[in-house]
Amino acid sequence: MRARAGLLWWLERVLLGTGICLSVWCAKVLVEARYTDTLPPVKVTMTPAADGDVSSRPPIAEGTVLARLEIPSLKINTTVLEGTDDVTLRKGSGHIEDTPLPGEKGNVGIAGHRDTVFRPLQHVKAGDALNVRTADHVYRYAIRQTLIVDPQDVYVLARTERPTLTLVTCYPFRYIGHAPKRFVVKADLVDVQ
């Protein structure tokens, strides 16, 4: 009986310590994301070729704040950072590498986690307004369609002749673990201010 009480005492301490560590980690992630939301977009030099080839553009540092993404009907207002690694996507949404930047010709790709900044995308509808605010302009888009695709279906990020924005997140939204599909939102540029 005494051995069992000792084991339970240690188990209690281990679980309490684990809970404290997880709480501290969650607080750090939330504070980091809130701080990132306060940063203004930087002005980025855009020099892609006329055909929309972005390989000639100088590299942009991972985590650089490029823009703010707003979908008023869904109350989405998130920072767009360069890159799509886990550290970047914990802070906001991420510009998909090798796609044009907002303001460049072609298909701009932005990714975000389904359980954080892009959770409300499950309620998006064709015709909803979407804004991308950079350091010098506001790009206004209208959502054209949504798709559910396999992760290998990267054709959704293919170059386009007209200015397009593609949002990508995992699907289904309430799936536990690595989701098997991708939810894609396609939007067309309607105005620049």
C-alpha positions as CSV (number, residue, x, y, z in Angstrom):
1,M,0.0,0.0,0.0
2,R,2.8,2.3,0.9
3,A,4.6,1.7,-2.4
4,R,1.5,2.4,-4.3
5,A,1.0,5.7,-2.5
6,G,4.6,6.6,-3.3
7,L,4.1,5.8,-7.0
8,L,0.9,7.9,-7.1
9,W,2.7,10.8,-5.4
10,W,5.5,10.7,-8.2
11,L,2.9,10.3,-10.9
12,E,1.0,13.3,-9.6
13,R,4.3,15.4,-9.6
14,V,5.2,14.3,-13.2
15,L,1.7,15.1,-14.5
16,L,1.7,18.5,-12.7
17,G,5.1,19.3,-14.1
18,T,4.1,18.3,-17.6
19,G,0.9,20.5,-17.3
20,I,3.0,23.5,-16.2
21,C,5.5,23.0,-19.1
22,L,2.7,22.8,-21.7
23,S,1.0,25.9,-20.2
24,V,4.2,27.8,-20.5
25,W,4.8,26.6,-24.1
26,C,1.2,27.6,-25.1
27,A,1.6,31.0,-23.4
28,K,4.9,31.6,-25.3
29,V,3.2,30.7,-28.7
30,L,0.2,33.0,-28.0
31,V,2.5,35.9,-26.9
32,E,4.7,35.4,-30.0
33,A,1.7,35.4,-32.3
34,R,0.2,38.5,-30.7
35,Y,3.5,40.3,-31.0
36,T,3.8,39.3,-34.7
37,D,0.3,40.7,-35.3
38,T,1.6,44.2,-34.2
39,L,4.5,44.3,-36.7
40,P,3.9,46.4,-39.9
41,P,4.6,44.9,-43.3
42,V,8.1,45.7,-44.8
43,K,8.5,47.1,-48.2
44,V,9.9,44.3,-50.5
45,T,11.7,45.0,-53.8
46,M,9.8,43.1,-56.5
47,T,11.9,42.3,-59.6
48,P,10.4,39.2,-61.3
49,A,10.6,38.7,-65.0
50,A,7.7,39.8,-67.2
51,D,6.4,36.2,-67.5
52,G,5.9,36.0,-63.7
53,D,9.1,34.0,-63.0
54,V,9.9,34.7,-59.4
55,S,13.3,32.9,-59.4
56,S,15.0,36.2,-60.3
57,R,13.7,37.9,-57.2
58,P,16.2,38.5,-54.4
59,P,15.6,36.0,-51.5
60,I,13.4,37.2,-48.7
61,A,14.3,36.1,-45.1
62,E,12.1,33.6,-43.5
63,G,9.6,35.2,-41.1
64,T,9.7,38.7,-42.8
65,V,6.3,40.4,-42.4
66,L,5.0,40.9,-45.9
67,A,1.4,41.8,-45.5
68,R,-1.9,41.5,-43.6
69,L,-4.6,39.2,-44.8
70,E,-8.2,40.3,-44.0
71,I,-11.5,38.5,-44.7
72,P,-14.0,40.8,-43.0
73,S,-17.0,38.5,-43.4
74,L,-15.1,35.8,-41.4
75,K,-13.3,38.1,-39.0
76,I,-9.9,36.9,-40.3
77,N,-7.1,39.4,-39.8
78,T,-3.7,37.8,-39.8
79,T,-0.1,38.6,-40.6
80,V,1.4,37.1,-43.7
81,L,5.1,36.1,-43.2
82,E,7.6,34.8,-45.6
83,G,7.8,31.0,-45.5
84,T,5.7,28.0,-44.5
85,D,7.8,26.3,-41.9
86,D,6.2,25.4,-38.5
87,V,7.8,28.3,-36.7
88,T,6.4,30.8,-39.2
89,L,2.9,29.3,-39.3
90,R,2.7,29.3,-35.5
91,K,2.9,33.1,-35.7
92,G,0.4,33.7,-38.6
93,S,-0.1,32.8,-42.2
94,G,2.8,32.2,-44.6
95,H,3.6,33.2,-48.1
96,I,4.3,30.0,-50.1
97,E,7.8,30.0,-51.4
98,D,8.3,30.2,-55.2
99,T,4.9,32.0,-55.7
100,P,4.6,35.7,-56.6
101,L,4.3,38.3,-53.8
102,P,1.2,40.4,-53.5
103,G,1.5,42.9,-56.3
104,E,3.4,40.7,-58.6
105,K,1.9,39.1,-61.7
106,G,0.5,35.6,-61.2
107,N,-0.8,33.3,-58.5
108,V,0.1,34.4,-54.9
109,G,0.0,31.4,-52.5
110,I,-0.6,31.8,-48.8
111,A,-0.8,28.9,-46.3
112,G,-2.1,28.8,-42.7
113,H,-3.0,26.2,-40.0
114,R,-6.6,25.0,-40.0
115,D,-6.6,25.1,-36.2
116,T,-5.4,28.6,-35.8
117,V,-5.6,31.6,-38.2
118,F,-7.5,29.7,-41.0
119,R,-10.1,28.0,-38.8
120,P,-12.9,30.4,-40.0
121,L,-12.2,29.5,-43.7
122,Q,-14.6,26.6,-43.3
123,H,-17.4,29.2,-43.6
124,V,-16.1,31.1,-46.7
125,K,-18.4,31.6,-49.6
126,A,-17.8,32.6,-53.3
127,G,-18.1,36.4,-53.6
128,D,-16.6,37.1,-50.1
129,A,-14.2,40.0,-50.1
130,L,-10.5,39.5,-49.2
131,N,-7.9,42.2,-48.7
132,V,-4.1,41.9,-48.7
133,R,-2.4,45.0,-47.2
134,T,1.3,45.5,-48.0
135,A,3.5,48.4,-47.0
136,D,2.4,50.4,-50.1
137,H,-0.9,49.0,-51.4
138,V,-4.2,47.3,-50.5
139,Y,-5.0,44.5,-53.0
140,R,-8.7,43.7,-53.0
141,Y,-9.8,40.2,-54.1
142,A,-13.2,38.5,-54.6
143,I,-13.3,34.8,-53.7
144,R,-14.2,32.8,-56.7
145,Q,-14.3,29.2,-55.5
146,T,-13.2,26.6,-52.9
147,L,-11.7,23.2,-53.6
148,I,-10.7,20.1,-51.6
149,V,-7.6,18.5,-53.1
150,D,-4.9,15.9,-52.2
151,P,-1.7,17.3,-50.8
152,Q,0.1,16.3,-54.0
153,D,-2.2,18.4,-56.2
154,V,0.0,21.4,-56.4
155,Y,-1.6,22.5,-59.7
156,V,-3.6,24.9,-57.5
157,L,-0.5,27.0,-57.2
158,A,0.3,27.0,-60.9
159,R,1.1,30.3,-62.6
160,T,-1.8,32.2,-63.9
161,E,-2.2,35.0,-66.4
162,R,-4.5,37.1,-64.2
163,P,-3.6,38.2,-60.7
164,T,-4.9,35.4,-58.4
165,L,-4.6,34.6,-54.7
166,T,-4.7,31.0,-53.4
167,L,-5.2,30.2,-49.7
168,V,-4.2,26.7,-48.6
169,T,-4.9,24.9,-45.3
170,C,-5.4,21.3,-44.2
171,Y,-8.8,19.6,-44.4
172,P,-11.0,18.4,-42.7
173,F,-11.0,21.3,-40.2
174,R,-11.8,19.2,-37.2
175,Y,-9.5,16.3,-38.0
176,I,-7.1,15.1,-35.3
177,G,-3.6,14.6,-36.5
178,H,-2.2,15.2,-40.0
179,A,-5.1,15.9,-42.2
180,P,-5.4,13.9,-45.4
181,K,-6.6,16.7,-47.7
182,R,-6.1,20.4,-48.4
183,F,-8.8,23.1,-48.5
184,V,-8.1,25.6,-51.2
185,V,-9.6,29.1,-51.7
186,K,-9.1,30.8,-55.0
187,A,-9.7,34.6,-55.3
188,D,-9.3,37.1,-58.2
189,L,-7.9,40.6,-57.9
190,V,-10.6,43.2,-58.3
191,D,-8.9,46.4,-57.2
192,V,-5.6,48.0,-56.1
193,Q,-5.4,51.0,-53.8
